[in-house]
Amino acid sequence: LGLVATHLNIQAGECIKVKGKILPEAKGFAVNVGKDRSNLVLHFNPRFDSHGDVNVIVCNSMEDGMWGTEERETDFPFQQGDKTEICISFDTAELTVKLAGDKKIMFPNRLGLENIEYLSVEGDFAIKAIKFS
Ligand SMILES: CCCO[C@@H]1O[C@H](CO)[C@@H](O[C@@H]2O[C@H](CO)[C@H](O)[C@H](OCc3cn(Cc4ccccc4)nn3)[C@H]2O)[C@H](O)[C@H]1NC(C)=O
């Protein structure tokens, strides 16, 4: 497992910035935000080559340990070995994930969370910085 941060109090409109380097042979990585490890308002999972997916971003939610319905994005602004920065912000209706090249991915706030207490970063990603602003 990678970095886990708990007892956060990120409010709507604030953003969570994750900066780091994708490993050269990366198969995938994930950024998870929510209430705790079993209640994720967003599992953001770029896949270079995993679970049969090549260069697809899989987004999902998890409620009481149960995965929701996946949403997939094939506009894939990630390269193995590259540095990258991901900014996640949210309001009660949806989350916004800002990516390189002014790309934006929206995902519904299915849990209706009013604040984010939990962040984890997993997989083939070397974290440089985490910033809450
Ligand atoms: C076609 C019928 C089967 O559907 C497949 O069902 C799989 C099992 O549910 C789906 O894979 C799961 O998708 C979830 C999101 O919907 C999560 O991504 C599940 O992975 C959780 C996880 C995180 N980690 C840590 C990690 C994360 C990134 C890289 C390395 C380790 N290890 N396991 C991942 O196992 C997979 O996305 C899904 N594929 C499709 C096309 O629907």
The ligand as a Gaussian input file, in Angstrom:
#p B3LYP/6-31G(d) Opt

LIG

0 1
 C      -15.612000      -7.792000     -17.299000
 C      -16.117000      -8.418000     -15.995000
 C      -15.184000      -8.097000     -14.829000
 O      -15.104000      -6.649000     -14.743000
 C      -13.899000      -6.269000     -14.099000
 O      -14.092000      -6.503000     -12.667000
 C      -12.883000      -6.192000     -11.937000
 C      -13.073000      -6.617000     -10.476000
 O      -14.123000      -5.850000      -9.907000
 C      -12.620000      -4.671000     -12.079000
 O      -11.383000      -4.364000     -11.415000
 C      -11.530000      -3.660000     -10.187000
 O      -12.006000      -2.337000     -10.474000
 C      -12.130000      -1.547000      -9.277000
 C      -12.747000      -0.206000      -9.662000
 O      -14.026000      -0.447000     -10.199000
 C      -10.752000      -1.355000      -8.626000
 O       -9.872000      -0.688000      -9.530000
 C      -10.211000      -2.748000      -8.271000
 O       -8.875000      -2.624000      -7.746000
 C       -8.858000      -2.298000      -6.347000
 C       -7.425000      -2.337000      -5.969000
 C       -6.634000      -1.273000      -5.678000
 N       -5.421000      -1.799000      -5.439000
 C       -4.190000      -1.101000      -5.081000
 C       -3.511000      -0.776000      -6.384000
 C       -4.069000       0.172000      -7.217000
 C       -3.413000       0.480000      -8.436000
 C       -2.250000      -0.190000      -8.812000
 C       -1.725000      -1.170000      -7.958000
 C       -2.361000      -1.486000      -6.751000
 N       -5.458000      -3.119000      -5.606000
 N       -6.697000      -3.475000      -5.934000
 C      -10.159000      -3.607000      -9.530000
 O       -9.795000      -4.944000      -9.140000
 C      -12.448000      -4.331000     -13.561000
 O      -12.254000      -2.904000     -13.705000
 C      -13.685000      -4.774000     -14.333000
 N      -13.489000      -4.536000     -15.756000
 C      -14.500000      -4.095000     -16.525000
 C      -14.180000      -3.911000     -17.990000
 O      -15.620000      -3.853000     -16.067000

